[in-house]
Amino acid sequence: MSVEQELIERALECAAEDDPQLNARIYQNFYDAMPDAEALMSHVDDGVRGKMMSEIYRLLLTEGVAASDGDYLAFETKTHANSYFVQPEMYWGFSAAFLKTLRLSAARVWSPVVEQAVSQRLDAMTAAIHRAITQNGGATALEIRMDQN
Ligand code: HEM
């Protein structure tokens, strides 16, 4: 197992052990940063929120997620865009809220190397999501920003 993988697993395990409210806190930080995302999820029950979080943990624990889960991400981002109206930039907002939450919830094992490993992995997942959105024919947040300038 790579050192990066070990650090990520230890941080996620620590957060899960030390913070019984971990998922609720991630969603709350996400909603505080992105009220539009909260509005999109207002009808979603705890079961579906839990299912979404377990998929996100699975993706985060996967090394080389773009290669292994490209088809899954293409499917999920298409459904998220067309049926749930999720905007591309919301994935970066989610990623930032996740990191912010984990820093405190996994404080017992947190350090600069853990920060680096977790943020690199979140970036890899979010970049893979944006590649999937582009492949679906949608514009990424970066392209939208470039169009506006
Ligand atoms: C970070 C990557 C994400 C993954 C892997 C993911 C995955 C999932 C999964 C597995 C579900 C359960 C239903 C289904 O299979 O479609 C779901 C539901 C949902 N997700 Fe996500 N999600 C992600 C990010 C987001 C973001 C950023 C938003 C923004 C608000 C969002 C909004 C929703 C909504 C509204 C539903 C409920 C749909 C419904 O049942 O009406 N997701 N997500």
Backbone and ligand atoms as CSV (ligand in chain L), in Angstrom:
chain,resi,resn,atom,element,x,y,z
A,1,MET,N,N,0.850,-1.199,0.000
A,1,MET,CA,C,0.000,0.000,0.000
A,1,MET,C,C,0.885,1.249,0.000
A,2,SER,N,N,0.527,2.261,-0.806
A,2,SER,CA,C,1.360,3.469,-0.847
A,2,SER,C,C,1.209,4.263,0.461
A,3,VAL,N,N,2.202,5.113,0.735
A,3,VAL,CA,C,2.140,5.953,1.945
A,3,VAL,C,C,0.905,6.850,1.867
A,4,GLU,N,N,0.646,7.393,0.670
A,4,GLU,CA,C,-0.523,8.276,0.505
A,4,GLU,C,C,-1.810,7.533,0.900
A,5,GLN,N,N,-1.931,6.299,0.405
A,5,GLN,CA,C,-3.134,5.518,0.691
A,5,GLN,C,C,-3.280,5.269,2.195
A,6,GLU,N,N,-2.161,4.956,2.838
A,6,GLU,CA,C,-2.189,4.688,4.280
A,6,GLU,C,C,-2.648,5.930,5.060
A,7,LEU,N,N,-2.109,7.096,4.666
A,7,LEU,CA,C,-2.460,8.343,5.366
A,7,LEU,C,C,-3.947,8.665,5.200
A,8,ILE,N,N,-4.450,8.447,3.977
A,8,ILE,CA,C,-5.864,8.746,3.703
A,8,ILE,C,C,-6.756,7.802,4.505
A,9,GLU,N,N,-6.422,6.533,4.498
A,9,GLU,CA,C,-7.238,5.556,5.238
A,9,GLU,C,C,-7.243,5.871,6.733
A,10,ARG,N,N,-6.047,6.232,7.247
A,10,ARG,CA,C,-5.971,6.528,8.686
A,10,ARG,C,C,-6.816,7.760,9.024
A,11,ALA,N,N,-6.766,8.780,8.173
A,11,ALA,CA,C,-7.532,10.015,8.435
A,11,ALA,C,C,-9.036,9.730,8.397
A,12,LEU,N,N,-9.477,8.950,7.396
A,12,LEU,CA,C,-10.921,8.671,7.293
A,12,LEU,C,C,-11.389,7.789,8.458
A,13,GLU,N,N,-10.569,6.828,8.837
A,13,GLU,CA,C,-10.932,5.964,9.972
A,13,GLU,C,C,-11.033,6.776,11.258
A,14,CYS,N,N,-10.064,7.660,11.461
A,14,CYS,CA,C,-10.047,8.491,12.668
A,14,CYS,C,C,-11.294,9.378,12.713
A,15,ALA,N,N,-11.615,10.018,11.588
A,15,ALA,CA,C,-12.791,10.896,11.558
A,15,ALA,C,C,-14.054,10.102,11.859
A,16,ALA,N,N,-14.154,8.904,11.283
A,16,ALA,CA,C,-15.352,8.076,11.500
A,16,ALA,C,C,-15.458,7.655,12.975
A,17,GLU,N,N,-14.315,7.365,13.607
A,17,GLU,CA,C,-14.324,6.940,15.016
A,17,GLU,C,C,-14.611,8.107,15.960
A,18,ASP,N,N,-13.963,9.249,15.685
A,18,ASP,CA,C,-14.000,10.360,16.644
A,18,ASP,C,C,-15.217,11.268,16.485
A,19,ASP,N,N,-15.850,11.233,15.326
A,19,ASP,CA,C,-16.935,12.182,15.076
A,19,ASP,C,C,-18.196,11.469,14.595
A,20,PRO,N,N,-19.115,11.179,15.518
A,20,PRO,CA,C,-20.344,10.477,15.128
A,20,PRO,C,C,-21.209,11.307,14.163
A,21,GLN,N,N,-20.949,12.617,14.124
A,21,GLN,CA,C,-21.739,13.497,13.242
A,21,GLN,C,C,-20.998,13.827,11.950
A,22,LEU,N,N,-20.032,12.998,11.580
A,22,LEU,CA,C,-19.155,13.354,10.456
A,22,LEU,C,C,-19.916,13.725,9.171
A,23,ASN,N,N,-20.818,12.846,8.722
A,23,ASN,CA,C,-21.498,13.120,7.451
A,23,ASN,C,C,-22.363,14.380,7.546
A,24,ALA,N,N,-23.059,14.523,8.668
A,24,ALA,CA,C,-23.918,15.711,8.840
A,24,ALA,C,C,-23.068,16.981,8.797
A,25,ARG,N,N,-21.887,16.900,9.394
A,25,ARG,CA,C,-20.996,18.078,9.424
A,25,ARG,C,C,-20.468,18.407,8.027
A,26,ILE,N,N,-20.159,17.374,7.242
A,26,ILE,CA,C,-19.689,17.611,5.865
A,26,ILE,C,C,-20.796,18.325,5.075
A,27,TYR,N,N,-22.018,17.791,5.170
A,27,TYR,CA,C,-23.124,18.428,4.440
A,27,TYR,C,C,-23.336,19.862,4.936
A,28,GLN,N,N,-23.259,20.074,6.261
A,28,GLN,CA,C,-23.508,21.427,6.786
A,28,GLN,C,C,-22.458,22.412,6.254
A,29,ASN,N,N,-21.179,22.018,6.265
A,29,ASN,CA,C,-20.130,22.898,5.737
A,29,ASN,C,C,-20.327,23.155,4.246
A,30,PHE,N,N,-20.794,22.130,3.538
A,30,PHE,CA,C,-21.070,22.268,2.097
A,30,PHE,C,C,-22.221,23.270,1.888
A,31,TYR,N,N,-23.299,23.117,2.640
A,31,TYR,CA,C,-24.450,24.011,2.488
A,31,TYR,C,C,-24.095,25.445,2.885
A,32,ASP,N,N,-23.271,25.601,3.952
A,32,ASP,CA,C,-22.888,26.964,4.372
A,32,ASP,C,C,-22.123,27.658,3.253
A,33,ALA,N,N,-21.263,26.904,2.566
A,33,ALA,CA,C,-20.460,27.505,1.492
A,33,ALA,C,C,-21.277,27.677,0.218
A,34,MET,N,N,-22.266,26.790,0.009
A,34,MET,CA,C,-23.032,26.802,-1.252
A,34,MET,C,C,-24.532,26.640,-0.974
A,35,PRO,N,N,-25.212,27.725,-0.616
A,35,PRO,CA,C,-26.648,27.624,-0.327
A,35,PRO,C,C,-27.470,27.069,-1.506
A,36,ASP,N,N,-27.002,27.280,-2.728
A,36,ASP,CA,C,-27.743,26.732,-3.887
A,36,ASP,C,C,-27.751,25.202,-3.856
A,37,ALA,N,N,-26.647,24.636,-3.366
A,37,ALA,CA,C,-26.566,23.178,-3.276
A,37,ALA,C,C,-27.531,22.676,-2.200
A,38,GLU,N,N,-27.645,23.406,-1.113
A,38,GLU,CA,C,-28.589,23.024,-0.046
A,38,GLU,C,C,-30.012,22.981,-0.606
A,39,ALA,N,N,-30.341,23.987,-1.422
A,39,ALA,CA,C,-31.688,24.024,-2.002
A,39,ALA,C,C,-31.923,22.788,-2.878
A,40,LEU,N,N,-30.897,22.386,-3.649
A,40,LEU,CA,C,-31.063,21.205,-4.518
A,40,LEU,C,C,-31.259,19.922,-3.704
A,41,MET,N,N,-30.698,19.906,-2.493
A,41,MET,CA,C,-30.772,18.683,-1.686
A,41,MET,C,C,-31.862,18.725,-0.629
A,42,SER,N,N,-32.691,19.774,-0.642
A,42,SER,CA,C,-33.655,19.943,0.450
A,42,SER,C,C,-34.660,18.785,0.528
A,43,HIS,N,N,-34.947,18.133,-0.599
A,43,HIS,CA,C,-35.946,17.043,-0.600
A,43,HIS,C,C,-35.316,15.683,-0.324
A,44,VAL,N,N,-33.984,15.644,-0.188
A,44,VAL,CA,C,-33.278,14.360,-0.144
A,44,VAL,C,C,-33.261,13.802,1.281
A,45,ASP,N,N,-33.661,12.527,1.430
A,45,ASP,CA,C,-33.718,11.973,2.797
A,45,ASP,C,C,-32.351,11.423,3.237
A,46,ASP,N,N,-32.264,11.058,4.537
A,46,ASP,CA,C,-30.995,10.616,5.122
A,46,ASP,C,C,-30.435,9.381,4.416
A,47,GLY,N,N,-31.329,8.499,3.963
A,47,GLY,CA,C,-30.874,7.274,3.292
A,47,GLY,C,C,-30.099,7.610,2.018
A,48,VAL,N,N,-30.650,8.513,1.216
A,48,VAL,CA,C,-29.990,8.884,-0.055
A,48,VAL,C,C,-28.706,9.671,0.233
A,49,ARG,N,N,-28.767,10.572,1.237
A,49,ARG,CA,C,-27.540,11.301,1.613
A,49,ARG,C,C,-26.444,10.328,2.037
A,50,GLY,N,N,-26.841,9.299,2.783
A,50,GLY,CA,C,-25.874,8.296,3.239
A,50,GLY,C,C,-25.304,7.518,2.067
A,51,LYS,N,N,-26.167,7.201,1.092
A,51,LYS,CA,C,-25.723,6.446,-0.092
A,51,LYS,C,C,-24.717,7.290,-0.882
A,52,MET,N,N,-25.023,8.580,-0.987
A,52,MET,CA,C,-24.104,9.475,-1.707
A,52,MET,C,C,-22.752,9.532,-0.995
A,53,MET,N,N,-22.778,9.666,0.336
A,53,MET,CA,C,-21.511,9.731,1.074
A,53,MET,C,C,-20.730,8.427,0.947
A,54,SER,N,N,-21.429,7.288,0.938
A,54,SER,CA,C,-20.641,6.051,0.877
A,54,SER,C,C,-19.978,5.903,-0.491
A,55,GLU,N,N,-20.632,6.390,-1.547
A,55,GLU,CA,C,-19.976,6.374,-2.868
A,55,GLU,C,C,-18.775,7.316,-2.877
A,56,ILE,N,N,-18.924,8.466,-2.226
A,56,ILE,CA,C,-17.807,9.432,-2.202
A,56,ILE,C,C,-16.623,8.852,-1.423
A,57,TYR,N,N,-16.892,8.185,-0.296
A,57,TYR,CA,C,-15.782,7.535,0.443
A,57,TYR,C,C,-15.122,6.461,-0.425
A,58,ARG,N,N,-15.949,5.703,-1.115
A,58,ARG,CA,C,-15.379,4.645,-1.971
A,58,ARG,C,C,-14.447,5.258,-3.031
A,59,LEU,N,N,-14.912,6.348,-3.675
A,59,LEU,CA,C,-14.082,6.991,-4.714
A,59,LEU,C,C,-12.789,7.536,-4.107
A,60,LEU,N,N,-12.906,8.125,-2.907
A,60,LEU,CA,C,-11.715,8.711,-2.270
A,60,LEU,C,C,-10.695,7.647,-1.868
A,61,LEU,N,N,-11.188,6.456,-1.600
A,61,LEU,CA,C,-10.275,5.381,-1.190
A,61,LEU,C,C,-9.694,4.638,-2.393
A,62,THR,N,N,-10.065,5.071,-3.604
A,62,THR,CA,C,-9.591,4.404,-4.817
A,62,THR,C,C,-8.422,5.162,-5.430
A,63,GLU,N,N,-7.283,4.492,-5.520
A,63,GLU,CA,C,-6.132,5.105,-6.193
A,63,GLU,C,C,-6.380,5.031,-7.698
A,64,GLY,N,N,-6.117,6.126,-8.432
A,64,GLY,CA,C,-6.322,6.110,-9.885
A,64,GLY,C,C,-7.794,6.052,-10.241
A,65,VAL,N,N,-8.580,6.906,-9.575
A,65,VAL,CA,C,-10.047,6.841,-9.713
A,65,VAL,C,C,-10.527,7.166,-11.133
A,66,ALA,N,N,-9.788,8.030,-11.839
A,66,ALA,CA,C,-10.217,8.415,-13.195
A,66,ALA,C,C,-10.239,7.183,-14.097
A,67,ALA,N,N,-9.222,6.317,-13.939
A,67,ALA,CA,C,-9.144,5.128,-14.791
A,67,ALA,C,C,-10.152,4.066,-14.350
A,68,SER,N,N,-10.254,3.838,-13.032
A,68,SER,CA,C,-11.111,2.743,-12.575
A,68,SER,C,C,-12.595,3.088,-12.634
A,69,ASP,N,N,-12.937,4.368,-12.456
A,69,ASP,CA,C,-14.354,4.723,-12.287
A,69,ASP,C,C,-14.866,5.729,-13.320
A,70,GLY,N,N,-14.160,5.836,-14.441
A,70,GLY,CA,C,-14.566,6.809,-15.477
A,70,GLY,C,C,-16.014,6.615,-15.919
A,71,ASP,N,N,-16.417,5.361,-16.162
A,71,ASP,CA,C,-17.783,5.105,-16.651
A,71,ASP,C,C,-18.813,5.436,-15.573
A,72,TYR,N,N,-18.481,5.057,-14.321
A,72,TYR,CA,C,-19.396,5.363,-13.210
A,72,TYR,C,C,-19.571,6.883,-13.083
A,73,LEU,N,N,-18.446,7.608,-13.163
A,73,LEU,CA,C,-18.527,9.070,-13.005
A,73,LEU,C,C,-19.297,9.710,-14.165
A,74,ALA,N,N,-19.140,9.157,-15.367
A,74,ALA,CA,C,-19.889,9.692,-16.515
A,74,ALA,C,C,-21.388,9.521,-16.275
A,75,PHE,N,N,-21.771,8.332,-15.781
A,75,PHE,CA,C,-23.185,8.061,-15.503
A,75,PHE,C,C,-23.712,8.992,-14.399
A,76,GLU,N,N,-22.953,9.046,-13.289
A,76,GLU,CA,C,-23.437,9.779,-12.111
A,76,GLU,C,C,-23.496,11.289,-12.378
A,77,THR,N,N,-22.493,11.830,-13.089
A,77,THR,CA,C,-22.500,13.283,-13.343
A,77,THR,C,C,-23.597,13.654,-14.343
A,78,LYS,N,N,-23.908,12.730,-15.247
A,78,LYS,CA,C,-25.008,13.005,-16.194
A,78,LYS,C,C,-26.329,13.065,-15.429
A,79,THR,N,N,-26.567,12.069,-14.550
A,79,THR,CA,C,-27.801,12.075,-13.743
A,79,THR,C,C,-27.832,13.318,-12.857
A,80,HIS,N,N,-26.703,13.629,-12.221
A,80,HIS,CA,C,-26.665,14.793,-11.327
A,80,HIS,C,C,-26.979,16.083,-12.082
A,81,ALA,N,N,-26.486,16.200,-13.322
A,81,ALA,CA,C,-26.732,17.430,-14.081
A,81,ALA,C,C,-28.169,17.470,-14.606
A,82,ASN,N,N,-28.612,16.365,-15.226
A,82,ASN,CA,C,-29.894,16.395,-15.940
A,82,ASN,C,C,-31.107,16.222,-15.034
A,83,SER,N,N,-30.954,15.418,-13.962
A,83,SER,CA,C,-32.120,15.154,-13.110
A,83,SER,C,C,-32.098,15.955,-11.817
A,84,TYR,N,N,-30.881,16.246,-11.283
A,84,TYR,CA,C,-30.813,16.942,-9.989
A,84,TYR,C,C,-30.363,18.400,-10.144
A,85,PHE,N,N,-29.958,18.784,-11.371
A,85,PHE,CA,C,-29.541,20.177,-11.669
A,85,PHE,C,C,-28.297,20.625,-10.903
A,86,VAL,N,N,-27.401,19.678,-10.655
A,86,VAL,CA,C,-26.134,20.000,-9.976
A,86,VAL,C,C,-25.220,20.734,-10.950
A,87,GLN,N,N,-24.643,21.853,-10.490
A,87,GLN,CA,C,-23.735,22.663,-11.316
A,87,GLN,C,C,-22.299,22.157,-11.145
A,88,PRO,N,N,-21.476,22.220,-12.218
A,88,PRO,CA,C,-20.104,21.681,-12.117
A,88,PRO,C,C,-19.304,22.237,-10.938
A,89,GLU,N,N,-19.442,23.540,-10.648
A,89,GLU,CA,C,-18.599,24.120,-9.583
A,89,GLU,C,C,-18.966,23.576,-8.193
A,90,MET,N,N,-20.160,22.946,-8.084
A,90,MET,CA,C,-20.566,22.406,-6.773
A,90,MET,C,C,-19.659,21.249,-6.335
A,91,TYR,N,N,-19.043,20.568,-7.305
A,91,TYR,CA,C,-18.144,19.462,-6.922
A,91,TYR,C,C,-16.889,19.993,-6.232
A,92,TRP,N,N,-16.391,21.170,-6.692
A,92,TRP,CA,C,-15.227,21.762,-6.001
A,92,TRP,C,C,-15.644,22.254,-4.627
A,93,GLY,N,N,-16.862,22.807,-4.532
A,93,GLY,CA,C,-17.369,23.283,-3.240
A,93,GLY,C,C,-17.489,22.129,-2.259
A,94,PHE,N,N,-17.967,20.980,-2.777
A,94,PHE,CA,C,-18.107,19.817,-1.914
A,94,PHE,C,C,-16.737,19.356,-1.419
A,95,SER,N,N,-15.788,19.335,-2.349
A,95,SER,CA,C,-14.431,18.878,-2.022
A,95,SER,C,C,-13.806,19.773,-0.942
A,96,ALA,N,N,-13.990,21.086,-1.061
A,96,ALA,CA,C,-13.437,22.026,-0.069
A,96,ALA,C,C,-14.115,21.818,1.294
A,97,ALA,N,N,-15.431,21.598,1.286
A,97,ALA,CA,C,-16.162,21.381,2.547
A,97,ALA,C,C,-15.721,20.076,3.201
A,98,PHE,N,N,-15.451,19.076,2.379
A,98,PHE,CA,C,-15.005,17.774,2.893
A,98,PHE,C,C,-13.662,17.936,3.604
A,99,LEU,N,N,-12.723,18.644,2.944
A,99,LEU,CA,C,-11.389,18.831,3.534
A,99,LEU,C,C,-11.474,19.627,4.831
A,100,LYS,N,N,-12.265,20.701,4.803
A,100,LYS,CA,C,-12.427,21.548,5.994
A,100,LYS,C,C,-12.960,20.722,7.175
A,101,THR,N,N,-13.933,19.863,6.892
A,101,THR,CA,C,-14.529,19.049,7.954
A,101,THR,C,C,-13.513,18.048,8.508
A,102,LEU,N,N,-12.811,17.403,7.586
A,102,LEU,CA,C,-11.888,16.342,8.009
A,102,LEU,C,C,-10.758,16.874,8.879
A,103,ARG,N,N,-10.289,18.102,8.583
A,103,ARG,CA,C,-9.208,18.698,9.397
A,103,ARG,C,C,-9.548,18.656,10.884
A,104,LEU,N,N,-10.807,18.952,11.208
A,104,LEU,CA,C,-11.207,18.961,12.623
A,104,LEU,C,C,-11.635,17.582,13.101
A,105,SER,N,N,-12.392,16.865,12.259
A,105,SER,CA,C,-12.914,15.566,12.702
A,105,SER,C,C,-11.797,14.529,12.833
A,106,ALA,N,N,-10.720,14.696,12.062
A,106,ALA,CA,C,-9.577,13.769,12.166
A,106,ALA,C,C,-8.379,14.482,12.795
A,107,ALA,N,N,-8.662,15.452,13.679
A,107,ALA,CA,C,-7.579,16.271,14.271
A,107,ALA,C,C,-6.532,15.416,14.989
A,108,ARG,N,N,-6.972,14.301,15.563
A,108,ARG,CA,C,-6.077,13.425,16.336
A,108,ARG,C,C,-4.894,12.927,15.493
A,109,VAL,N,N,-5.122,12.720,14.174
A,109,VAL,CA,C,-4.015,12.199,13.349
A,109,VAL,C,C,-3.581,13.210,12.282
A,110,TRP,N,N,-4.167,14.426,12.321
A,110,TRP,CA,C,-3.909,15.380,11.226
A,110,TRP,C,C,-2.493,15.952,11.307
A,111,SER,N,N,-1.885,16.189,10.152
A,111,SER,CA,C,-0.540,16.773,10.082
A,111,SER,C,C,-0.379,17.313,8.663
A,112,PRO,N,N,0.689,18.078,8.384
A,112,PRO,CA,C,0.866,18.592,7.016
A,112,PRO,C,C,0.917,17.481,5.950
A,113,VAL,N,N,1.505,16.331,6.271
A,113,VAL,CA,C,1.544,15.267,5.239
A,113,VAL,C,C,0.161,14.668,5.005
A,114,VAL,N,N,-0.646,14.583,6.058
A,114,VAL,CA,C,-2.017,14.076,5.880
A,114,VAL,C,C,-2.810,15.078,5.042
A,115,GLU,N,N,-2.661,16.345,5.365
A,115,GLU,CA,C,-3.346,17.412,4.601
A,115,GLU,C,C,-3.008,17.276,3.109
A,116,GLN,N,N,-1.718,17.083,2.833
A,116,GLN,CA,C,-1.270,16.976,1.436
A,116,GLN,C,C,-1.867,15.738,0.756
A,117,ALA,N,N,-1.847,14.602,1.452
A,117,ALA,CA,C,-2.358,13.355,0.857
A,117,ALA,C,C,-3.865,13.466,0.601
A,118,VAL,N,N,-4.602,13.968,1.591
A,118,VAL,CA,C,-6.060,14.037,1.439
A,118,VAL,C,C,-6.432,15.058,0.367
A,119,SER,N,N,-5.760,16.215,0.371
A,119,SER,CA,C,-6.167,17.215,-0.625
A,119,SER,C,C,-5.780,16.783,-2.033
A,120,GLN,N,N,-4.642,16.087,-2.162
A,120,GLN,CA,C,-4.287,15.571,-3.504
A,120,GLN,C,C,-5.330,14.577,-4.001
A,121,ARG,N,N,-5.804,13.713,-3.109
A,121,ARG,CA,C,-6.777,12.699,-3.508
A,121,ARG,C,C,-8.128,13.337,-3.847
A,122,LEU,N,N,-8.519,14.347,-3.051
A,122,LEU,CA,C,-9.771,15.056,-3.352
A,122,LEU,C,C,-9.668,15.762,-4.706
A,123,ASP,N,N,-8.498,16.357,-4.963
A,123,ASP,CA,C,-8.297,17.029,-6.258
A,123,ASP,C,C,-8.391,16.022,-7.404
A,124,ALA,N,N,-7.801,14.836,-7.202
A,124,ALA,CA,C,-7.827,13.817,-8.265
A,124,ALA,C,C,-9.272,13.389,-8.529
A,125,MET,N,N,-10.063,13.195,-7.450
A,125,MET,CA,C,-11.458,12.789,-7.629
A,125,MET,C,C,-12.245,13.891,-8.348
A,126,THR,N,N,-12.035,15.134,-7.913
A,126,THR,CA,C,-12.822,16.228,-8.488
A,126,THR,C,C,-12.406,16.484,-9.943
A,127,ALA,N,N,-11.108,16.354,-10.232
A,127,ALA,CA,C,-10.655,16.509,-11.617
A,127,ALA,C,C,-11.260,15.407,-12.491
A,128,ALA,N,N,-11.341,14.176,-11.967
A,128,ALA,CA,C,-11.941,13.067,-12.730
A,128,ALA,C,C,-13.427,13.338,-12.981
A,129,ILE,N,N,-14.086,13.923,-11.988
A,129,ILE,CA,C,-15.506,14.289,-12.150
A,129,ILE,C,C,-15.645,15.322,-13.270
A,130,HIS,N,N,-14.765,16.315,-13.280
A,130,HIS,CA,C,-14.860,17.358,-14.314
A,130,HIS,C,C,-14.525,16.806,-15.702
A,131,ARG,N,N,-13.605,15.841,-15.759
A,131,ARG,CA,C,-13.332,15.199,-17.052
A,131,ARG,C,C,-14.575,14.454,-17.527
A,132,ALA,N,N,-15.256,13.802,-16.603
A,132,ALA,CA,C,-16.481,13.064,-16.960
A,132,ALA,C,C,-17.556,14.034,-17.461
A,133,ILE,N,N,-17.659,15.187,-16.815
A,133,ILE,CA,C,-18.663,16.182,-17.242
A,133,ILE,C,C,-18.340,16.659,-18.663
A,134,THR,N,N,-17.060,16.913,-18.929
A,134,THR,CA,C,-16.659,17.358,-20.270
A,134,THR,C,C,-16.988,16.274,-21.291
A,135,GLN,N,N,-16.709,15.003,-20.913
A,135,GLN,CA,C,-17.002,13.907,-21.851
A,135,GLN,C,C,-18.496,13.774,-22.099
A,136,ASN,N,N,-19.303,14.140,-21.111
A,136,ASN,CA,C,-20.763,14.110,-21.292
A,136,ASN,C,C,-21.235,15.243,-22.189
A,137,GLY,N,N,-20.323,16.181,-22.493
A,137,GLY,CA,C,-20.698,17.308,-23.352
A,137,GLY,C,C,-21.028,18.559,-22.583
A,138,GLY,N,N,-20.843,18.535,-21.259
A,138,GLY,CA,C,-21.122,19.725,-20.449
A,138,GLY,C,C,-19.867,20.555,-20.275
A,139,ALA,N,N,-20.031,21.831,-19.983
A,139,ALA,CA,C,-18.885,22.694,-19.716
A,139,ALA,C,C,-18.456,22.524,-18.270
A,140,THR,N,N,-17.159,22.569,-18.010
A,140,THR,CA,C,-16.705,22.504,-16.626
A,140,THR,C,C,-16.741,23.905,-16.032
A,141,ALA,N,N,-16.620,23.981,-14.716
A,141,ALA,CA,C,-16.637,25.286,-14.040
A,141,ALA,C,C,-15.535,26.185,-14.601
A,142,LEU,N,N,-14.384,25.577,-14.901
A,142,LEU,CA,C,-13.266,26.365,-15.423
A,142,LEU,C,C,-13.636,26.961,-16.779
A,143,GLU,N,N,-14.261,26.142,-17.646
A,143,GLU,CA,C,-14.635,26.647,-18.968
A,143,GLU,C,C,-15.696,27.748,-18.843
A,144,ILE,N,N,-16.623,27.571,-17.904
A,144,ILE,CA,C,-17.664,28.586,-17.730
A,144,ILE,C,C,-17.002,29.902,-17.325
A,145,ARG,N,N,-16.055,29.814,-16.377
A,145,ARG,CA,C,-15.368,31.026,-15.923
A,145,ARG,C,C,-14.621,31.681,-17.077
A,146,MET,N,N,-13.980,30.843,-17.937
A,146,MET,CA,C,-13.219,31.395,-19.053
A,146,MET,C,C,-14.151,32.099,-20.044
A,147,ASP,N,N,-15.357,31.511,-20.244
A,147,ASP,CA,C,-16.325,32.119,-21.162
A,147,ASP,C,C,-16.779,33.484,-20.668
A,148,GLN,N,N,-16.835,33.616,-19.345
A,148,GLN,CA,C,-17.365,34.871,-18.774
A,148,GLN,C,C,-16.344,36.003,-18.863
A,149,ASN,N,N,-15.051,35.645,-19.035
A,149,ASN,CA,C,-14.013,36.698,-19.071
A,149,ASN,C,C,-13.841,37.263,-20.486
L,1,HEM,C1,C,-18.682,14.274,-5.196
L,1,HEM,C2,C,-19.224,13.364,-5.969
L,1,HEM,C3,C,-20.638,12.861,-5.851
L,1,HEM,C4,C,-21.027,11.555,-5.922
L,1,HEM,C5,C,-20.119,10.344,-6.176
L,1,HEM,C6,C,-22.454,11.511,-5.720
L,1,HEM,C7,C,-23.208,10.353,-5.672
L,1,HEM,C8,C,-24.557,10.291,-5.404
L,1,HEM,C9,C,-25.325,9.078,-5.248
L,1,HEM,C10,C,-24.744,7.658,-5.326
L,1,HEM,C11,C,-26.600,9.423,-5.009
L,1,HEM,C12,C,-27.781,8.469,-4.756
L,1,HEM,C13,C,-28.693,8.428,-5.928
L,1,HEM,C14,C,-27.998,8.112,-7.231
L,1,HEM,O1,O,-27.433,7.014,-7.372
L,1,HEM,O2,O,-27.990,8.997,-8.133
L,1,HEM,C15,C,-26.663,10.867,-5.038
L,1,HEM,C16,C,-27.804,11.619,-4.863
L,1,HEM,C17,C,-27.865,12.993,-4.960
L,1,HEM,N1,N,-26.809,13.856,-5.127
L,1,HEM,FE1,FE,-24.863,13.337,-5.301
L,1,HEM,N2,N,-22.923,12.798,-5.555
L,1,HEM,C18,C,-21.846,13.657,-5.628
L,1,HEM,C19,C,-21.875,15.020,-5.490
L,1,HEM,C20,C,-23.007,15.787,-5.412
L,1,HEM,C21,C,-23.029,17.231,-5.343
L,1,HEM,C22,C,-21.799,18.159,-5.373
L,1,HEM,C23,C,-24.325,17.606,-5.287
L,1,HEM,C24,C,-24.804,19.035,-5.214
L,1,HEM,C25,C,-25.867,19.437,-4.600
L,1,HEM,C26,C,-25.149,16.385,-5.302
L,1,HEM,C27,C,-26.525,16.307,-5.270
L,1,HEM,C28,C,-27.285,15.149,-5.180
L,1,HEM,C29,C,-28.749,15.116,-5.060
L,1,HEM,C30,C,-29.689,16.324,-5.098
L,1,HEM,C31,C,-29.099,13.772,-4.909
L,1,HEM,C32,C,-30.508,13.177,-4.667
L,1,HEM,C33,C,-31.226,12.850,-5.883
L,1,HEM,C34,C,-32.637,12.357,-5.635
L,1,HEM,O3,O,-32.784,11.214,-5.155
L,1,HEM,O4,O,-33.543,13.122,-5.889
L,1,HEM,N3,N,-24.299,15.303,-5.376
L,1,HEM,N4,N,-25.411,11.362,-5.255
